Amino acid sequence: MCWPTANADADGRLRLTYKLRLSPVLRNSKWGPFLDYWRELLARHPDLPQLVEKNCCNISFEMYGACNAHLIAYEEPLAAALLFGVCPADATAIGPFEMETGGVPVAPLIGELRAGDDPVVRFQELRANIDEAIRTVNAEQVFRQQVRDAYSKIKSQGLSLAADKAAVMWLLSTEFPRDRMGHVFAAIANLSD
């Protein structure tokens, strides 16, 4: 995994750095010529470094291919896949994996970069999906908080999900849409009473 990260130096100039998963800097090592691989990918995709500045986030890629000895046999010699970005302003992680939001699924957003692809354009195409995923996650978090607040009121009446599941769910069904009751239950199922 390679992380291009933009940081300002003491003079305020933006500097782009790269790191590996197990190393603070991108370098060749006994595990492989990762610096050489990344230079090859940058030669094929010279606009890649602009992704960080244009999108105001740090970007993570996966370098893969037959050149890199691995348990998986890849047909392509060397390639990079866009994994996710992290917006430093609010530490929002955006990407293909389920975000740390209590189980709210987010659609995969992997964008493979192949020879001839413009990585800046590809990331901007994905940005609409990323923004929609963030809106979905935020709306679900608001909904879950509303459910927890409603459940707290029910608990103050002496009822609990563990002891009175049917009664609790019936009361909650008067406040939330019927088609969302599975989400309502999921929001309170793991709360300790």
SELUMSE-747747 format. One line per field, with one value per residue: residue in three letters; residue number from 1; chain; x, z, y of N, C-alpha, C, O in turn. Coordinates in nm, 2 decimals, padded with zeros to 4 digits. Layout:
! residues N
code <- c(ala, ...)
pos <- c(NUM, ...)
unit <- c(A, ...)
n_x <- c(X, ...)
n_z <- c(Z, ...)
n_y <- c(Y, ...)
ca_x <- c(X, ...)
ca_z <- c(Z, ...)
ca_y <- c(Y, ...)
c_x <- c(X, ...)
c_z <- c(Z, ...)
c_y <- c(Y, ...)
o_x <- c(X, ...)
o_z <- c(Z, ...)
o_y <- c(Y, ...)
//
This chain:
! residues 193
code <- c(met, cys, trp, pro, thr, ala, asn, ala, asp, ala, asp, gly, arg, leu, arg, leu, thr, tyr, lys, leu, arg, leu, ser, pro, val, leu, arg, asn, ser, lys, trp, gly, pro, phe, leu, asp, tyr, trp, arg, glu, leu, leu, ala, arg, his, pro, asp, leu, pro, gln, leu, val, glu, lys, asn, cys, cys, asn, ile, ser, phe, glu, met, tyr, gly, ala, cys, asn, ala, his, leu, ile, ala, tyr, glu, glu, pro, leu, ala, ala, ala, leu, leu, phe, gly, val, cys, pro, ala, asp, ala, thr, ala, ile, gly, pro, phe, glu, met, glu, thr, gly, gly, val, pro, val, ala, pro, leu, ile, gly, glu, leu, arg, ala, gly, asp, asp, pro, val, val, arg, phe, gln, glu, leu, arg, ala, asn, ile, asp, glu, ala, ile, arg, thr, val, asn, ala, glu, gln, val, phe, arg, gln, gln, val, arg, asp, ala, tyr, ser, lys, ile, lys, ser, gln, gly, leu, ser, leu, ala, ala, asp, lys, ala, ala, val, met, trp, leu, leu, ser, thr, glu, phe, pro, arg, asp, arg, met, gly, his, val, phe, ala, ala, ile, ala, asn, leu, ser, asp)
pos <- c(1, 2, 3, 4, 5, 6, 7, 8, 9, 10, 11, 12, 13, 14, 15, 16, 17, 18, 19, 20, 21, 22, 23, 24, 25, 26, 27, 28, 29, 30, 31, 32, 33, 34, 35, 36, 37, 38, 39, 40, 41, 42, 43, 44, 45, 46, 47, 48, 49, 50, 51, 52, 53, 54, 55, 56, 57, 58, 59, 60, 61, 62, 63, 64, 65, 66, 67, 68, 69, 70, 71, 72, 73, 74, 75, 76, 77, 78, 79, 80, 81, 82, 83, 84, 85, 86, 87, 88, 89, 90, 91, 92, 93, 94, 95, 96, 97, 98, 99, 100, 101, 102, 103, 104, 105, 106, 107, 108, 109, 110, 111, 112, 113, 114, 115, 116, 117, 118, 119, 120, 121, 122, 123, 124, 125, 126, 127, 128, 129, 130, 131, 132, 133, 134, 135, 136, 137, 138, 139, 140, 141, 142, 143, 144, 145, 146, 147, 148, 149, 150, 151, 152, 153, 154, 155, 156, 157, 158, 159, 160, 161, 162, 163, 164, 165, 166, 167, 168, 169, 170, 171, 172, 173, 174, 175, 176, 177, 178, 179, 180, 181, 182, 183, 184, 185, 186, 187, 188, 189, 190, 191, 192, 193)
unit <- c(A, A, A, A, A, A, A, A, A, A, A, A, A, A, A, A, A, A, A, A, A, A, A, A, A, A, A, A, A, A, A, A, A, A, A, A, A, A, A, A, A, A, A, A, A, A, A, A, A, A, A, A, A, A, A, A, A, A, A, A, A, A, A, A, A, A, A, A, A, A, A, A, A, A, A, A, A, A, A, A, A, A, A, A, A, A, A, A, A, A, A, A, A, A, A, A, A, A, A, A, A, A, A, A, A, A, A, A, A, A, A, A, A, A, A, A, A, A, A, A, A, A, A, A, A, A, A, A, A, A, A, A, A, A, A, A, A, A, A, A, A, A, A, A, A, A, A, A, A, A, A, A, A, A, A, A, A, A, A, A, A, A, A, A, A, A, A, A, A, A, A, A, A, A, A, A, A, A, A, A, A, A, A, A, A, A, A, A, A, A, A, A, A)
n_x <- c(00.09, 00.06, 00.10, 00.04, 00.11, 00.03, 00.21, 00.29, 00.60, 00.84, 00.84, 00.59, 00.56, 00.41, 00.47, 00.50, 00.48, 00.57, 00.48, 00.52, 00.33, 00.46, 00.67, 00.81, 00.89, 00.89, 01.07, 01.33, 01.38, 01.47, 01.24, 01.14, 01.17, 01.03, 01.03, 01.14, 00.93, 00.72, 00.81, 00.80, 00.53, 00.45, 00.57, 00.41, 00.17, 00.16, 00.01, -00.08, 00.03, -00.11, -00.36, -00.38, -00.36, -00.57, -00.80, -00.79, -00.72, -00.55, -00.43, -00.47, -00.31, -00.30, -00.03, 00.02, 00.09, 00.25, 00.52, 00.57, 00.65, 00.42, 00.15, -00.06, -00.11, -00.07, -00.19, -00.12, 00.18, 00.25, 00.06, -00.17, -00.42, -00.67, -00.75, -00.86, -00.94, -00.83, -00.97, -00.80, -00.91, -01.14, -01.09, -01.22, -01.27, -01.27, -01.38, -01.34, -01.40, -01.60, -01.70, -01.59, -01.84, -02.02, -02.12, -02.25, -02.30, -02.09, -02.07, -01.84, -01.56, -01.34, -01.09, -00.94, -00.62, -00.50, -00.27, -00.27, -00.49, -00.63, -00.55, -00.64, -00.88, -01.02, -01.03, -01.19, -01.42, -01.50, -01.54, -01.80, -01.94, -01.82, -01.88, -02.16, -02.17, -02.07, -02.27, -02.48, -02.38, -02.37, -02.64, -02.75, -02.62, -02.74, -03.00, -02.97, -02.90, -03.13, -03.30, -03.17, -03.22, -03.50, -03.53, -03.41, -03.60, -03.81, -03.69, -03.68, -03.93, -03.94, -03.91, -03.73, -03.53, -03.42, -03.59, -03.85, -03.90, -04.10, -04.29, -04.12, -04.04, -04.29, -04.36, -04.16, -04.22, -04.42, -04.30, -04.12, -04.07, -04.23, -04.09, -03.83, -03.78, -03.61, -03.36, -03.40, -03.41, -03.15, -03.00, -03.03, -02.99, -02.74, -02.69, -02.62, -02.84)
n_z <- c(00.00, -00.08, 00.03, -00.08, 00.06, 00.13, 00.27, 00.43, 00.42, 00.64, 00.51, 00.40, 00.16, -00.03, 00.01, -00.13, -00.01, 00.01, 00.14, 00.26, 00.37, 00.58, 00.63, 00.70, 00.48, 00.12, -00.03, -00.17, -00.07, 00.11, 00.07, -00.17, -00.47, -00.42, -00.45, -00.70, -00.85, -00.79, -00.91, -01.18, -01.21, -01.17, -01.39, -01.59, -01.52, -01.49, -01.38, -01.14, -00.88, -00.85, -00.75, -00.48, -00.40, -00.57, -00.47, -00.20, -00.01, 00.15, -00.03, -00.08, -00.23, -00.39, -00.48, -00.72, -00.90, -01.13, -01.11, -00.85, -00.61, -00.48, -00.32, -00.49, -00.83, -01.07, -01.39, -01.51, -01.53, -01.36, -01.17, -01.03, -00.79, -00.69, -00.36, -00.12, 00.02, 00.26, 00.42, 00.56, 00.71, 00.85, 00.91, 00.77, 00.64, 00.32, 00.10, -00.04, 00.14, 00.42, 00.61, 00.93, 01.09, 01.25, 01.11, 00.88, 00.55, 00.27, -00.07, -00.30, -00.41, -00.57, -00.80, -01.08, -01.22, -01.53, -01.80, -01.99, -01.87, -01.71, -01.40, -01.24, -01.36, -01.33, -01.04, -00.99, -01.11, -00.94, -00.71, -00.69, -00.62, -00.38, -00.22, -00.21, -00.06, 00.18, 00.25, 00.29, 00.50, 00.70, 00.73, 00.81, 01.06, 01.20, 01.20, 01.36, 01.60, 01.67, 01.71, 01.93, 02.12, 02.13, 02.23, 02.48, 02.61, 02.63, 02.79, 03.03, 03.11, 03.23, 03.07, 02.87, 02.60, 02.63, 02.82, 02.74, 02.46, 02.25, 02.33, 02.34, 02.07, 01.95, 02.06, 01.95, 01.68, 01.65, 01.61, 01.41, 01.06, 00.92, 00.73, 00.82, 01.05, 01.09, 01.08, 01.30, 01.51, 01.49, 01.56, 01.84, 01.94, 02.04, 02.26, 02.60, 02.86)
n_y <- c(-00.12, 00.22, 00.55, 00.86, 01.17, 01.50, 01.76, 02.07, 02.25, 02.43, 02.67, 02.69, 02.56, 02.31, 01.97, 01.65, 01.33, 00.98, 00.67, 00.33, 00.05, -00.08, 00.09, 00.41, 00.56, 00.55, 00.30, 00.10, -00.24, -00.54, -00.68, -00.61, -00.41, -00.15, 00.13, 00.16, 00.03, 00.21, 00.44, 00.36, 00.33, 00.60, 00.71, 00.61, 00.72, 01.02, 01.22, 01.14, 01.23, 01.47, 01.42, 01.43, 01.71, 01.82, 01.71, 01.75, 01.56, 01.28, 01.01, 00.66, 00.38, 00.06, -00.12, -00.36, -00.67, -00.90, -00.86, -00.81, -01.03, -01.25, -01.41, -01.43, -01.48, -01.25, -01.14, -00.90, -00.71, -00.48, -00.27, -00.02, 00.03, 00.24, 00.29, 00.43, 00.75, 01.00, 01.26, 01.52, 01.74, 01.67, 01.42, 01.22, 00.91, 00.78, 00.54, 00.21, 00.02, -00.10, 00.17, 00.30, 00.31, 00.19, -00.03, 00.05, -00.01, 00.07, 00.13, -00.03, 00.15, 00.12, 00.21, 00.11, 00.18, 00.19, 00.16, 00.45, 00.56, 00.85, 00.94, 01.15, 01.24, 01.00, 00.97, 01.20, 01.13, 00.93, 01.07, 01.18, 00.95, 00.89, 01.12, 01.09, 00.85, 00.93, 01.12, 00.93, 00.77, 00.97, 01.04, 00.80, 00.78, 01.00, 00.91, 00.67, 00.79, 00.92, 00.70, 00.58, 00.79, 00.78, 00.53, 00.56, 00.72, 00.53, 00.34, 00.49, 00.46, 00.22, 00.00, -00.25, -00.36, -00.61, -00.74, -00.68, -00.71, -00.71, -00.52, -00.29, -00.27, -00.23, 00.02, 00.18, 00.15, 00.33, 00.56, 00.55, 00.47, 00.18, 00.03, 00.07, -00.06, -00.28, -00.15, 00.01, -00.18, -00.28, -00.06, -00.04, -00.30, -00.38, -00.23, -00.18, -00.26)
ca_x <- c(00.00, 00.14, 00.02, 00.10, 00.06, 00.08, 00.24, 00.36, 00.72, 00.84, 00.82, 00.46, 00.55, 00.35, 00.56, 00.43, 00.57, 00.51, 00.52, 00.47, 00.25, 00.55, 00.79, 00.77, 00.92, 00.89, 01.21, 01.36, 01.42, 01.49, 01.11, 01.11, 01.21, 00.90, 01.06, 01.15, 00.79, 00.63, 00.86, 00.75, 00.38, 00.44, 00.60, 00.29, 00.05, 00.23, -00.09, -00.12, 00.06, -00.20, -00.48, -00.39, -00.39, -00.69, -00.91, -00.77, -00.72, -00.44, -00.48, -00.40, -00.32, -00.24, 00.05, 00.01, 00.12, 00.33, 00.65, 00.58, 00.63, 00.31, 00.07, -00.16, -00.05, -00.14, -00.16, -00.06, 00.31, 00.26, -00.05, -00.21, -00.56, -00.71, -00.82, -00.94, -00.87, -00.86, -00.97, -00.74, -00.98, -01.23, -01.04, -01.32, -01.21, -01.36, -01.32, -01.42, -01.43, -01.70, -01.64, -01.60, -01.96, -02.11, -02.18, -02.32, -02.22, -02.06, -02.05, -01.70, -01.52, -01.21, -01.07, -00.81, -00.55, -00.43, -00.19, -00.35, -00.60, -00.59, -00.59, -00.71, -01.01, -01.08, -01.07, -01.30, -01.54, -01.54, -01.57, -01.95, -01.98, -01.76, -01.96, -02.29, -02.15, -02.05, -02.40, -02.56, -02.33, -02.41, -02.78, -02.77, -02.58, -02.84, -03.12, -02.94, -02.90, -03.27, -03.35, -03.12, -03.29, -03.63, -03.52, -03.38, -03.73, -03.88, -03.63, -03.72, -04.07, -03.92, -03.91, -03.60, -03.53, -03.39, -03.70, -03.98, -03.87, -04.22, -04.34, -04.03, -04.04, -04.42, -04.35, -04.07, -04.29, -04.51, -04.22, -04.03, -04.14, -04.23, -03.98, -03.70, -03.77, -03.49, -03.26, -03.43, -03.36, -03.00, -02.94, -03.03, -02.97, -02.61, -02.68, -02.64, -02.95)
ca_z <- c(00.00, -00.09, 00.07, -00.11, 00.16, 00.11, 00.39, 00.40, 00.49, 00.72, 00.42, 00.35, 00.03, -00.02, -00.02, -00.15, 00.04, -00.02, 00.24, 00.25, 00.49, 00.69, 00.63, 00.69, 00.35, 00.01, -00.06, -00.21, 00.05, 00.09, 00.04, -00.30, -00.52, -00.42, -00.50, -00.85, -00.89, -00.79, -01.02, -01.31, -01.22, -01.19, -01.53, -01.67, -01.47, -01.43, -01.31, -01.01, -00.76, -00.84, -00.69, -00.34, -00.40, -00.63, -00.39, -00.06, 00.08, 00.13, -00.11, -00.06, -00.35, -00.37, -00.59, -00.74, -01.03, -01.14, -01.07, -00.70, -00.57, -00.39, -00.32, -00.60, -00.96, -01.15, -01.53, -01.54, -01.46, -01.25, -01.17, -00.91, -00.77, -00.59, -00.25, -00.05, 00.06, 00.40, 00.43, 00.69, 00.78, 00.94, 00.93, 00.71, 00.55, 00.21, 00.02, -00.09, 00.25, 00.51, 00.70, 01.07, 01.12, 01.32, 01.03, 00.76, 00.43, 00.17, -00.20, -00.33, -00.49, -00.62, -00.94, -01.13, -01.31, -01.63, -01.90, -02.07, -01.78, -01.64, -01.26, -01.18, -01.41, -01.26, -00.91, -00.99, -01.14, -00.82, -00.60, -00.67, -00.54, -00.24, -00.16, -00.18, 00.04, 00.30, 00.29, 00.33, 00.63, 00.79, 00.75, 00.90, 01.20, 01.26, 01.23, 01.47, 01.73, 01.69, 01.76, 02.06, 02.20, 02.16, 02.32, 02.62, 02.67, 02.66, 02.91, 03.15, 03.16, 03.29, 02.97, 02.81, 02.49, 02.68, 02.90, 02.68, 02.32, 02.17, 02.37, 02.30, 01.93, 01.92, 02.09, 01.85, 01.55, 01.64, 01.59, 01.29, 00.95, 00.93, 00.65, 00.88, 01.18, 01.10, 01.12, 01.44, 01.60, 01.48, 01.63, 01.98, 01.98, 02.12, 02.37, 02.73, 02.93)
ca_y <- c(00.00, 00.34, 00.67, 00.99, 01.26, 01.64, 01.83, 02.19, 02.26, 02.55, 02.79, 02.68, 02.49, 02.18, 01.86, 01.52, 01.22, 00.85, 00.57, 00.20, 00.00, -00.11, 00.17, 00.55, 00.61, 00.45, 00.27, -00.04, -00.31, -00.68, -00.73, -00.58, -00.28, -00.07, 00.26, 00.14, 00.00, 00.33, 00.53, 00.31, 00.37, 00.74, 00.74, 00.58, 00.80, 01.14, 01.31, 01.08, 01.32, 01.58, 01.37, 01.48, 01.85, 01.85, 01.65, 01.79, 01.45, 01.19, 00.90, 00.53, 00.30, -00.07, -00.16, -00.50, -00.72, -01.01, -00.82, -00.81, -01.17, -01.25, -01.54, -01.42, -01.47, -01.15, -01.13, -00.77, -00.70, -00.39, -00.18, 00.04, 00.05, 00.34, 00.22, 00.52, 00.88, 01.05, 01.41, 01.56, 01.85, 01.61, 01.28, 01.13, 00.81, 00.76, 00.44, 00.09, -00.07, -00.05, 00.27, 00.28, 00.38, 00.10, -00.13, 00.11, -00.06, 00.17, 00.06, -00.03, 00.26, 00.09, 00.25, 00.06, 00.26, 00.11, 00.24, 00.54, 00.62, 00.97, 00.91, 01.27, 01.23, 00.88, 01.00, 01.30, 01.05, 00.85, 01.17, 01.19, 00.83, 00.91, 01.22, 01.02, 00.75, 01.01, 01.16, 00.82, 00.74, 01.07, 01.03, 00.68, 00.81, 01.08, 00.82, 00.59, 00.87, 00.94, 00.58, 00.57, 00.88, 00.73, 00.41, 00.61, 00.76, 00.41, 00.28, 00.57, 00.42, 00.09, -00.11, -00.27, -00.45, -00.75, -00.79, -00.65, -00.68, -00.69, -00.39, -00.18, -00.25, -00.17, 00.17, 00.24, 00.15, 00.44, 00.68, 00.53, 00.40, 00.04, -00.03, 00.10, -00.12, -00.36, -00.06, 00.05, -00.28, -00.29, 00.06, -00.06, -00.44, -00.41, -00.14, -00.25, -00.20)
c_x <- c(00.09, 00.05, 00.09, 00.03, 00.12, 00.10, 00.32, 00.49, 00.72, 00.82, 00.68, 00.44, 00.50, 00.45, 00.47, 00.53, 00.49, 00.56, 00.46, 00.40, 00.34, 00.67, 00.74, 00.80, 00.91, 01.03, 01.22, 01.41, 01.44, 01.36, 01.07, 01.16, 01.09, 00.92, 01.07, 01.01, 00.71, 00.68, 00.81, 00.60, 00.37, 00.48, 00.49, 00.17, 00.11, 00.14, -00.13, -00.09, -00.04, -00.33, -00.49, -00.43, -00.53, -00.81, -00.90, -00.78, -00.59, -00.50, -00.40, -00.42, -00.27, -00.16, 00.05, 00.06, 00.22, 00.48, 00.68, 00.55, 00.52, 00.24, -00.03, -00.08, -00.13, -00.10, -00.08, 00.08, 00.31, 00.14, -00.08, -00.36, -00.58, -00.79, -00.91, -00.86, -00.91, -00.86, -00.92, -00.82, -01.07, -01.20, -01.14, -01.24, -01.32, -01.30, -01.41, -01.46, -01.54, -01.64, -01.67, -01.72, -02.06, -02.18, -02.26, -02.24, -02.21, -02.02, -01.90, -01.67, -01.38, -01.20, -00.94, -00.75, -00.47, -00.36, -00.29, -00.46, -00.54, -00.64, -00.67, -00.85, -01.09, -01.12, -01.18, -01.43, -01.59, -01.58, -01.72, -02.00, -01.94, -01.85, -02.10, -02.28, -02.14, -02.19, -02.49, -02.51, -02.38, -02.56, -02.82, -02.73, -02.68, -02.96, -03.09, -02.94, -03.05, -03.34, -03.30, -03.19, -03.43, -03.63, -03.49, -03.51, -03.81, -03.82, -03.66, -03.86, -04.06, -03.91, -03.77, -03.62, -03.51, -03.51, -03.83, -03.96, -04.00, -04.28, -04.25, -04.04, -04.18, -04.41, -04.27, -04.13, -04.38, -04.43, -04.14, -04.11, -04.12, -04.12, -03.84, -03.68, -03.66, -03.37, -03.27, -03.37, -03.21, -02.93, -02.94, -03.00, -02.84, -02.59, -02.70, -02.75, -02.92)
c_z <- c(00.00, -00.06, 00.02, -00.01, 00.13, 00.24, 00.35, 00.48, 00.57, 00.64, 00.36, 00.22, 00.06, -00.07, -00.03, -00.10, 00.01, 00.09, 00.21, 00.38, 00.61, 00.70, 00.63, 00.56, 00.24, -00.03, -00.11, -00.08, 00.01, 00.05, -00.10, -00.34, -00.53, -00.48, -00.65, -00.91, -00.90, -00.89, -01.16, -01.32, -01.24, -01.33, -01.62, -01.64, -01.41, -01.36, -01.17, -00.89, -00.74, -00.77, -00.55, -00.33, -00.46, -00.55, -00.24, 00.03, 00.05, 00.07, -00.08, -00.19, -00.31, -00.50, -00.60, -00.88, -01.02, -01.10, -00.92, -00.66, -00.46, -00.40, -00.44, -00.73, -01.05, -01.29, -01.56, -01.46, -01.34, -01.27, -01.04, -00.90, -00.66, -00.48, -00.18, -00.03, 00.20, 00.39, 00.56, 00.77, 00.88, 00.96, 00.87, 00.62, 00.44, 00.13, 00.01, 00.03, 00.34, 00.60, 00.84, 01.12, 01.19, 01.23, 00.91, 00.64, 00.33, 00.04, -00.23, -00.43, -00.55, -00.77, -00.99, -01.23, -01.40, -01.73, -01.98, -01.99, -01.73, -01.50, -01.20, -01.23, -01.34, -01.12, -00.90, -01.02, -01.02, -00.71, -00.58, -00.59, -00.40, -00.16, -00.12, -00.07, 00.18, 00.35, 00.35, 00.47, 00.73, 00.83, 00.84, 01.04, 01.27, 01.29, 01.35, 01.61, 01.76, 01.76, 01.90, 02.16, 02.23, 02.25, 02.47, 02.69, 02.71, 02.79, 03.04, 03.20, 03.22, 03.20, 02.92, 02.70, 02.54, 02.75, 02.83, 02.53, 02.24, 02.20, 02.33, 02.15, 01.88, 01.94, 01.99, 01.71, 01.54, 01.61, 01.46, 01.18, 00.96, 00.85, 00.71, 01.01, 01.20, 01.14, 01.26, 01.54, 01.60, 01.56, 01.78, 02.03, 02.07, 02.23, 02.50, 02.81, 03.07)
c_y <- c(00.12, 00.46, 00.79, 01.09, 01.40, 01.71, 01.96, 02.19, 02.39, 02.67, 02.79, 02.62, 02.35, 02.07, 01.73, 01.41, 01.09, 00.76, 00.43, 00.16, -00.02, -00.03, 00.32, 00.62, 00.50, 00.43, 00.13, -00.11, -00.46, -00.75, -00.70, -00.44, -00.18, 00.07, 00.26, 00.12, 00.13, 00.43, 00.49, 00.34, 00.52, 00.78, 00.71, 00.67, 00.93, 01.23, 01.26, 01.17, 01.43, 01.55, 01.43, 01.62, 01.88, 01.81, 01.68, 01.67, 01.36, 01.07, 00.77, 00.44, 00.16, -00.10, -00.31, -00.54, -00.84, -00.98, -00.83, -00.95, -01.17, -01.39, -01.54, -01.40, -01.37, -01.16, -01.01, -00.76, -00.60, -00.29, -00.12, 00.05, 00.15, 00.28, 00.32, 00.65, 00.92, 01.20, 01.46, 01.66, 01.78, 01.46, 01.18, 01.04, 00.78, 00.65, 00.32, 00.00, -00.02, 00.05, 00.24, 00.36, 00.29, 00.01, -00.07, 00.07, 00.06, 00.09, 00.07, 00.08, 00.24, 00.14, 00.20, 00.16, 00.17, 00.21, 00.32, 00.61, 00.75, 00.96, 01.03, 01.26, 01.11, 00.91, 01.10, 01.23, 00.98, 00.95, 01.18, 01.07, 00.84, 01.01, 01.16, 00.92, 00.82, 01.06, 01.05, 00.78, 00.84, 01.07, 00.91, 00.71, 00.90, 01.00, 00.73, 00.66, 00.90, 00.82, 00.56, 00.66, 00.84, 00.61, 00.45, 00.65, 00.64, 00.34, 00.36, 00.53, 00.28, -00.02, -00.12, -00.37, -00.59, -00.81, -00.78, -00.62, -00.64, -00.55, -00.27, -00.16, -00.19, -00.02, 00.24, 00.25, 00.26, 00.57, 00.67, 00.45, 00.25, -00.03, -00.01, 00.02, -00.22, -00.27, -00.01, -00.05, -00.29, -00.17, 00.04, -00.20, -00.46, -00.31, -00.22, -00.18, -00.16)
o_x <- c(00.19, -00.06, 00.19, -00.09, 00.24, 00.00, 00.40, 00.50, 00.62, 00.77, 00.64, 00.34, 00.53, 00.51, 00.39, 00.64, 00.37, 00.68, 00.36, 00.41, 00.31, 00.77, 00.65, 00.76, 00.93, 01.11, 01.13, 01.48, 01.43, 01.36, 00.98, 01.18, 01.06, 00.83, 01.01, 00.98, 00.64, 00.60, 00.77, 00.56, 00.28, 00.42, 00.46, 00.09, 00.10, 00.18, -00.20, -00.17, -00.06, -00.41, -00.60, -00.52, -00.60, -00.92, -00.98, -00.84, -00.54, -00.61, -00.28, -00.53, -00.20, -00.21, 00.06, 00.08, 00.27, 00.55, 00.79, 00.43, 00.54, 00.27, -00.07, 00.01, -00.24, 00.02, 00.01, 00.08, 00.36, 00.12, -00.02, -00.42, -00.52, -00.89, -01.03, -00.74, -01.02, -00.75, -00.98, -00.81, -01.08, -01.28, -01.15, -01.17, -01.43, -01.19, -01.53, -01.54, -01.57, -01.54, -01.76, -01.71, -02.18, -02.29, -02.33, -02.13, -02.30, -01.94, -01.83, -01.75, -01.31, -01.29, -00.84, -00.82, -00.39, -00.38, -00.39, -00.52, -00.42, -00.76, -00.75, -00.94, -01.20, -01.23, -01.27, -01.53, -01.71, -01.65, -01.76, -02.08, -02.01, -01.88, -02.15, -02.37, -02.19, -02.22, -02.56, -02.60, -02.42, -02.60, -02.90, -02.79, -02.71, -03.02, -03.18, -02.99, -03.08, -03.42, -03.38, -03.22, -03.47, -03.72, -03.54, -03.53, -03.88, -03.90, -03.67, -03.89, -04.16, -03.91, -03.69, -03.71, -03.57, -03.53, -03.92, -04.01, -03.99, -04.32, -04.30, -04.05, -04.18, -04.46, -04.30, -04.11, -04.43, -04.49, -04.09, -04.19, -04.02, -04.06, -03.74, -03.58, -03.61, -03.28, -03.17, -03.30, -03.15, -02.82, -02.86, -02.99, -02.85, -02.49, -02.78, -02.75, -03.01)
o_z <- c(00.07, -00.11, 00.09, 00.00, 00.11, 00.32, 00.26, 00.60, 00.57, 00.70, 00.28, 00.16, 00.15, -00.18, 00.06, -00.16, 00.00, 00.14, 00.13, 00.48, 00.72, 00.77, 00.56, 00.54, 00.27, -00.06, -00.10, 00.00, -00.10, -00.01, -00.16, -00.26, -00.64, -00.55, -00.72, -01.02, -01.00, -00.95, -01.24, -01.43, -01.31, -01.39, -01.72, -01.73, -01.29, -01.28, -01.10, -00.80, -00.63, -00.73, -00.50, -00.25, -00.40, -00.56, -00.17, 00.14, -00.06, 00.10, -00.06, -00.24, -00.21, -00.61, -00.50, -00.96, -00.91, -01.05, -00.88, -00.66, -00.36, -00.49, -00.48, -00.74, -01.10, -01.32, -01.64, -01.34, -01.24, -01.38, -00.94, -01.01, -00.56, -00.51, -00.17, -00.05, 00.25, 00.36, 00.66, 00.90, 01.00, 01.02, 00.92, 00.53, 00.47, 00.08, 00.03, 00.01, 00.33, 00.67, 00.87, 01.18, 01.18, 01.26, 00.84, 00.62, 00.31, 00.05, -00.20, -00.52, -00.58, -00.85, -00.94, -01.31, -01.36, -01.72, -02.04, -02.03, -01.70, -01.47, -01.11, -01.14, -01.30, -01.08, -00.81, -00.97, -00.99, -00.62, -00.46, -00.50, -00.30, -00.05, -00.01, 00.02, 00.28, 00.47, 00.44, 00.56, 00.84, 00.94, 00.92, 01.13, 01.39, 01.40, 01.44, 01.71, 01.88, 01.85, 01.99, 02.28, 02.35, 02.34, 02.56, 02.81, 02.82, 02.87, 03.15, 03.31, 03.26, 03.24, 02.91, 02.70, 02.49, 02.73, 02.84, 02.49, 02.17, 02.11, 02.28, 02.11, 01.79, 01.86, 01.94, 01.63, 01.43, 01.57, 01.40, 01.22, 01.00, 00.90, 00.66, 01.08, 01.31, 01.22, 01.33, 01.63, 01.71, 01.61, 01.85, 02.15, 02.16, 02.30, 02.51, 02.81, 03.15)
o_y <- c(00.13, 00.47, 00.83, 01.09, 01.42, 01.71, 01.96, 02.15, 02.46, 02.77, 02.87, 02.61, 02.28, 02.09, 01.71, 01.40, 01.09, 00.77, 00.42, 00.23, 00.01, -00.06, 00.35, 00.73, 00.38, 00.52, 00.05, -00.05, -00.50, -00.86, -00.76, -00.35, -00.14, 00.12, 00.34, 00.17, 00.16, 00.50, 00.57, 00.39, 00.56, 00.88, 00.79, 00.69, 00.94, 01.32, 01.32, 01.18, 01.48, 01.63, 01.47, 01.66, 01.96, 01.87, 01.64, 01.68, 01.37, 01.02, 00.77, 00.44, 00.14, -00.09, -00.38, -00.46, -00.87, -01.07, -00.86, -00.99, -01.10, -01.46, -01.65, -01.32, -01.41, -01.20, -01.01, -00.79, -00.64, -00.24, -00.16, 00.08, 00.15, 00.22, 00.30, 00.66, 00.87, 01.26, 01.43, 01.66, 01.83, 01.39, 01.07, 01.08, 00.75, 00.66, 00.32, -00.09, 00.10, 00.02, 00.16, 00.46, 00.32, -00.04, -00.15, 00.11, 00.14, 00.00, 00.17, 00.11, 00.34, 00.11, 00.25, 00.21, 00.09, 00.33, 00.27, 00.71, 00.76, 00.96, 01.01, 01.28, 01.12, 00.87, 01.09, 01.27, 00.97, 00.90, 01.19, 01.08, 00.80, 00.98, 01.19, 00.91, 00.78, 01.06, 01.07, 00.75, 00.81, 01.08, 00.92, 00.66, 00.88, 01.01, 00.72, 00.61, 00.89, 00.83, 00.52, 00.63, 00.85, 00.60, 00.39, 00.63, 00.64, 00.30, 00.30, 00.57, 00.22, -00.14, -00.03, -00.45, -00.69, -00.93, -00.87, -00.51, -00.54, -00.47, -00.17, -00.05, -00.11, 00.06, 00.35, 00.34, 00.30, 00.67, 00.77, 00.37, 00.20, -00.13, -00.06, 00.04, -00.24, -00.31, 00.01, -00.02, -00.30, -00.19, 00.10, -00.22, -00.54, -00.31, -00.30, -00.06, -00.11)
//
